[in-house]
Amino acid sequence: MNAEPVASSFRVAAVVPEVCHVSASDLYISGSAGIFRGEVLEMCNGSGGYAIVASHRALDEQEQVNFEFAGVHRSLEANGSSEIAKRTGARYGVREVNVTYNSLRTPLAITLTVTPF
C-alpha cells in the first residue's frame, strides 16, 4: 500500500481595524497664570495621517495659553479648537505635555482628540 503525497496550500488573511487614540490625565488649569505639566499616551496603528486637536472654551483676547506637545509649541486658538500636532504613520508612546498660561479669567479644561485627515 503506497500513499501518494497530498499537495495542498492555504492562505490566511486578517483585517485589523485602524485605531488612533490619545489618552491624557485631566488637563484642567486654574489661576490667572502658571504652568501645567503632564503626560499623554498617543497611539495609532494606521498608516494614514491624523491630527491631534485640543478642544477648550473660547479664550478672551487677554488670555494666552501655550501648549507644548512632544516638544512642539502651539498657542491655543481663541475659538476653542486648536490643532496641536499632525502625524503620519503608526505611533505609540507617552508624550510630555506642558501648558503655560497667562491672564486666565476663568478655569480652562482641555480635551484632546484624534481627527483623521
Contacts in CASP RR format, 6 or more apart in sequence:
PFRMAT RR
TARGET T0000
AUTHOR 0000-0000-0000
METHOD contacts of the structure
MODEL  1
MNAEPVASSFRVAAVVPEVCHVSASDLYISGSAGIFRGEVLEMCNGSGGY
AIVASHRALDEQEQVNFEFAGVHRSLEANGSSEIAKRTGARYGVREVNVT
YNSLRTPLAITLTVTPF
16 45 0 8 1.000
18 44 0 8 1.000
18 45 0 8 1.000
18 46 0 8 1.000
18 48 0 8 1.000
19 43 0 8 1.000
19 44 0 8 1.000
19 45 0 8 1.000
19 46 0 8 1.000
20 43 0 8 1.000
20 44 0 8 1.000
20 45 0 8 1.000
20 46 0 8 1.000
20 50 0 8 1.000
20 114 0 8 1.000
20 116 0 8 1.000
21 41 0 8 1.000
21 42 0 8 1.000
21 43 0 8 1.000
21 44 0 8 1.000
21 114 0 8 1.000
22 40 0 8 1.000
22 41 0 8 1.000
22 42 0 8 1.000
22 43 0 8 1.000
22 52 0 8 1.000
22 112 0 8 1.000
22 113 0 8 1.000
22 114 0 8 1.000
23 40 0 8 1.000
23 41 0 8 1.000
24 38 0 8 1.000
24 39 0 8 1.000
24 40 0 8 1.000
24 41 0 8 1.000
24 97 0 8 1.000
24 112 0 8 1.000
25 38 0 8 1.000
25 39 0 8 1.000
26 109 0 8 1.000
27 36 0 8 1.000
27 38 0 8 1.000
27 97 0 8 1.000
27 99 0 8 1.000
27 109 0 8 1.000
27 110 0 8 1.000
27 111 0 8 1.000
27 112 0 8 1.000
28 107 0 8 1.000
28 108 0 8 1.000
28 109 0 8 1.000
28 110 0 8 1.000
29 36 0 8 1.000
29 65 0 8 1.000
29 99 0 8 1.000
29 101 0 8 1.000
29 104 0 8 1.000
29 107 0 8 1.000
29 108 0 8 1.000
29 110 0 8 1.000
30 104 0 8 1.000
30 107 0 8 1.000
30 108 0 8 1.000
31 104 0 8 1.000
31 107 0 8 1.000
32 102 0 8 1.000
32 103 0 8 1.000
32 104 0 8 1.000
32 105 0 8 1.000
33 101 0 8 1.000
33 102 0 8 1.000
33 103 0 8 1.000
33 104 0 8 1.000
34 100 0 8 1.000
34 101 0 8 1.000
34 102 0 8 1.000
35 98 0 8 1.000
35 99 0 8 1.000
35 100 0 8 1.000
35 101 0 8 1.000
36 97 0 8 1.000
36 98 0 8 1.000
36 99 0 8 1.000
36 100 0 8 1.000
36 101 0 8 1.000
37 96 0 8 1.000
37 97 0 8 1.000
37 98 0 8 1.000
37 99 0 8 1.000
38 96 0 8 1.000
38 97 0 8 1.000
38 98 0 8 1.000
39 94 0 8 1.000
39 95 0 8 1.000
39 96 0 8 1.000
39 97 0 8 1.000
40 69 0 8 1.000
40 94 0 8 1.000
40 95 0 8 1.000
40 97 0 8 1.000
40 112 0 8 1.000
41 93 0 8 1.000
41 94 0 8 1.000
41 95 0 8 1.000
42 52 0 8 1.000
42 70 0 8 1.000
42 87 0 8 1.000
42 91 0 8 1.000
42 92 0 8 1.000
42 93 0 8 1.000
42 94 0 8 1.000
42 95 0 8 1.000
43 91 0 8 1.000
43 92 0 8 1.000
43 93 0 8 1.000
44 50 0 8 1.000
44 87 0 8 1.000
44 89 0 8 1.000
44 90 0 8 1.000
44 91 0 8 1.000
44 92 0 8 1.000
44 114 0 8 1.000
45 90 0 8 1.000
46 89 0 8 1.000
46 90 0 8 1.000
47 88 0 8 1.000
47 89 0 8 1.000
47 90 0 8 1.000
48 88 0 8 1.000
48 89 0 8 1.000
48 116 0 8 1.000
49 86 0 8 1.000
49 87 0 8 1.000
49 88 0 8 1.000
49 89 0 8 1.000
49 116 0 8 1.000
49 117 0 8 1.000
50 86 0 8 1.000
50 87 0 8 1.000
50 114 0 8 1.000
50 115 0 8 1.000
50 116 0 8 1.000
50 117 0 8 1.000
51 83 0 8 1.000
51 84 0 8 1.000
51 85 0 8 1.000
51 86 0 8 1.000
51 87 0 8 1.000
51 114 0 8 1.000
51 115 0 8 1.000
51 117 0 8 1.000
52 69 0 8 1.000
52 83 0 8 1.000
52 84 0 8 1.000
52 85 0 8 1.000
52 87 0 8 1.000
52 112 0 8 1.000
52 113 0 8 1.000
52 114 0 8 1.000
52 115 0 8 1.000
53 81 0 8 1.000
53 82 0 8 1.000
53 83 0 8 1.000
53 84 0 8 1.000
53 112 0 8 1.000
53 113 0 8 1.000
53 114 0 8 1.000
53 115 0 8 1.000
54 67 0 8 1.000
54 76 0 8 1.000
54 81 0 8 1.000
54 82 0 8 1.000
54 83 0 8 1.000
54 84 0 8 1.000
54 110 0 8 1.000
54 111 0 8 1.000
54 112 0 8 1.000
55 80 0 8 1.000
55 81 0 8 1.000
55 110 0 8 1.000
55 111 0 8 1.000
55 112 0 8 1.000
55 113 0 8 1.000
56 65 0 8 1.000
56 76 0 8 1.000
56 80 0 8 1.000
56 81 0 8 1.000
56 82 0 8 1.000
56 108 0 8 1.000
56 109 0 8 1.000
56 110 0 8 1.000
56 111 0 8 1.000
57 80 0 8 1.000
57 106 0 8 1.000
57 108 0 8 1.000
57 109 0 8 1.000
58 78 0 8 1.000
58 79 0 8 1.000
58 80 0 8 1.000
59 65 0 8 1.000
59 76 0 8 1.000
59 77 0 8 1.000
59 78 0 8 1.000
59 80 0 8 1.000
59 108 0 8 1.000
60 78 0 8 1.000
60 103 0 8 1.000
60 105 0 8 1.000
61 78 0 8 1.000
62 103 0 8 1.000
62 105 0 8 1.000
63 101 0 8 1.000
63 102 0 8 1.000
63 103 0 8 1.000
63 104 0 8 1.000
63 105 0 8 1.000
64 75 0 8 1.000
64 101 0 8 1.000
64 102 0 8 1.000
64 103 0 8 1.000
65 75 0 8 1.000
65 76 0 8 1.000
65 99 0 8 1.000
65 100 0 8 1.000
65 101 0 8 1.000
65 102 0 8 1.000
65 104 0 8 1.000
65 108 0 8 1.000
66 73 0 8 1.000
66 74 0 8 1.000
66 75 0 8 1.000
66 76 0 8 1.000
66 99 0 8 1.000
66 100 0 8 1.000
66 101 0 8 1.000
67 73 0 8 1.000
67 74 0 8 1.000
67 75 0 8 1.000
67 76 0 8 1.000
67 82 0 8 1.000
67 84 0 8 1.000
67 97 0 8 1.000
67 98 0 8 1.000
67 99 0 8 1.000
67 110 0 8 1.000
68 74 0 8 1.000
68 96 0 8 1.000
68 97 0 8 1.000
68 98 0 8 1.000
68 99 0 8 1.000
68 100 0 8 1.000
69 84 0 8 1.000
69 85 0 8 1.000
69 95 0 8 1.000
69 96 0 8 1.000
69 97 0 8 1.000
70 85 0 8 1.000
70 95 0 8 1.000
70 96 0 8 1.000
71 96 0 8 1.000
72 84 0 8 1.000
72 85 0 8 1.000
74 82 0 8 1.000
74 83 0 8 1.000
74 84 0 8 1.000
75 82 0 8 1.000
76 82 0 8 1.000
76 110 0 8 1.000
84 112 0 8 1.000
86 117 0 8 1.000
99 110 0 8 1.000
101 108 0 8 1.000
END
